[in-house]
Amino acid sequence: MRPLDPESPCPHMEGFLNRYADGSAGWLGRWYARAHSVRCGPCAAFLAALIENRRKLRELRDEALNPSAISRLGMLARQIASDAEAFSQEG
Amino acid sequence: MSLSGFEGAVCREIEILYRVAFRLTQHHDDAEDLVGQTLLKAASAWPTFDGRHLRSWLIRILRNAYSNSLRNPGSATLLTDLPSQLDVHREVAERIEHAAILLALNQLPRDQRLAIVLCDIEELSYGDAAIALGVPLGTLQSRLFRARKSLRNHLDYLPDGPPLRLRKPFHATS
């Protein structure tokens, strides 16, 4: 079943392709997604884009870190725990 | 109140909480505030925590704190404006690519953005992400799949190159 938009993947394949791209598909789903994509250009392009975009998104992960903030938040967690400990001993 | 095990368990999750907070707020100071609020709320709820799915539990607290801050803007100092311009050096192709994907990510509705952040950036399983967002598995999957499709459309993916190409600066020939 082809979609109306020739650049879109086949509607019934979207789930298979997404699960293939993020590694959550079982072996049968992987096989089906691969076998379909070999003979369906829009699905192959969609799958390639999913995999590539996912790789780029993972590269963003470390950009979001701020080591000094992480360190301060670690100190905050310790402070919360020690305050609670002191409070429970007083009580 | 006893916080037995709180510090050790929570400290391991601070980095991921911070990254998720940063993707929501787009701002380092706000992300730090949001994670701080999350830690305080988690500490007060710790005695009732059942010990399962810690990461999802913490992300859920963080998400609720963020939603509350949007509903009551006066109650928190979170800044929610997207950066008006990204200061991107044209010669650094990697930065351009990251900027393009960040812009595309920021244009997604919040629920879809969170699905992408949890499943594709932080690589949580569908199950853990669904728990973190407090939605059924099917809802999480449909949000995620819709978000990925929108991202692709935003990026106007080009198979043979980066998704965004900036034109070379004009140089007059002598």
Boltz contact constraints between the chains, C-beta under 6 A:
constraints:
  - contact:
      token1: [A, 14]
      token2: [B, 145]
      max_distance: 6.0
  - contact:
      token1: [A, 18]
      token2: [B, 145]
      max_distance: 6.0
  - contact:
      token1: [A, 49]
      token2: [B, 152]
      max_distance: 6.0
  - contact:
      token1: [A, 49]
      token2: [B, 157]
      max_distance: 6.0
  - contact:
      token1: [A, 50]
      token2: [B, 148]
      max_distance: 6.0
  - contact:
      token1: [A, 53]
      token2: [B, 151]
      max_distance: 6.0
  - contact:
      token1: [A, 54]
      token2: [B, 120]
      max_distance: 6.0
  - contact:
      token1: [A, 56]
      token2: [B, 101]
      max_distance: 6.0
  - contact:
      token1: [A, 57]
      token2: [B, 120]
      max_distance: 6.0
  - contact:
      token1: [A, 57]
      token2: [B, 121]
      max_distance: 6.0
  - contact:
      token1: [A, 61]
      token2: [B, 121]
      max_distance: 6.0
  - contact:
      token1: [A, 64]
      token2: [B, 19]
      max_distance: 6.0
  - contact:
      token1: [A, 64]
      token2: [B, 22]
      max_distance: 6.0
  - contact:
      token1: [A, 66]
      token2: [B, 28]
      max_distance: 6.0
  - contact:
      token1: [A, 69]
      token2: [B, 32]
      max_distance: 6.0
  - contact:
      token1: [A, 70]
      token2: [B, 14]
      max_distance: 6.0
  - contact:
      token1: [A, 70]
      token2: [B, 15]
      max_distance: 6.0
  - contact:
      token1: [A, 70]
      token2: [B, 18]
      max_distance: 6.0
  - contact:
      token1: [A, 73]
      token2: [B, 14]
      max_distance: 6.0
  - contact:
      token1: [A, 73]
      token2: [B, 35]
      max_distance: 6.0
  - contact:
      token1: [A, 74]
      token2: [B, 11]
      max_distance: 6.0
  - contact:
      token1: [A, 74]
      token2: [B, 14]
      max_distance: 6.0
  - contact:
      token1: [A, 76]
      token2: [B, 36]
      max_distance: 6.0
  - contact:
      token1: [A, 76]
      token2: [B, 39]
      max_distance: 6.0
  - contact:
      token1: [A, 77]
      token2: [B, 7]
      max_distance: 6.0
  - contact:
      token1: [A, 77]
      token2: [B, 10]
      max_distance: 6.0
  - contact:
      token1: [A, 77]
      token2: [B, 11]
      max_distance: 6.0
  - contact:
      token1: [A, 77]
      token2: [B, 39]
      max_distance: 6.0
  - contact:
      token1: [A, 78]
      token2: [B, 7]
      max_distance: 6.0
  - contact:
      token1: [A, 80]
      token2: [B, 43]
      max_distance: 6.0
  - contact:
      token1: [A, 81]
      token2: [B, 3]
      max_distance: 6.0
  - contact:
      token1: [A, 81]
      token2: [B, 6]
      max_distance: 6.0
  - contact:
      token1: [A, 81]
      token2: [B, 7]
      max_distance: 6.0
  - contact:
      token1: [A, 84]
      token2: [B, 1]
      max_distance: 6.0
  - contact:
      token1: [A, 84]
      token2: [B, 3]
      max_distance: 6.0
  - contact:
      token1: [A, 88]
      token2: [B, 2]
      max_distance: 6.0
